[in-house]
Amino acid sequence: MSMTEQNEVVFQLTNELEKELFDRHGPLMTGEHLSKALGYQSLEAFRIAVRRKTVPIPTFPIEKRKGKFALTKDVAFWLAKLRIKSCENNSGLLRT
């Protein structure tokens, strides 16, 4: 798959994921929903990753709110890139 084709697939998949996540969670994700979307086994595992600064996307605090937040679009983009990379590594084929 050429770089242009790969970018187009990432773009399309990101849009699909973003719409689905946005419909469920709005523009921001936090807590259990964010933790699960990023594949952490528990909220505590996510908190540890935040402390260690190993969360794979940007997270940020919001004044007078508890926890860390992330943009839904960042979650969608990260998931799409993982999916494409996994497909290339496994078979070179992308099945959506």
Phi, psi and omega in degrees: 000131180287164180299321179296315178297318179298315179298321179294318179295317177299316180299312181296314181294321177301315180298317179297312180295318181298317179298314180297313180293321180296318179299325181277320192238348184084194186285343180238146174238147179205171173058219185301320181296316178294315180303312181294318180299328180272359174087014178283144182289335181205166176295326178295321177298321177296315179300321178296316178298321177298312180299320181279354181061043179245010177294133188284357178228162177294132172236157184206154175275161171236130183306134179065022175233150181270142173091185178252150182236157175217152176287136178303322181295326177293320178298313181299315181296316179298316179297318180297316179297319177299317181298313181296315179299318180297317179296320179294320180290327185274317185209352184079358181251145177246122176243120178253000000 
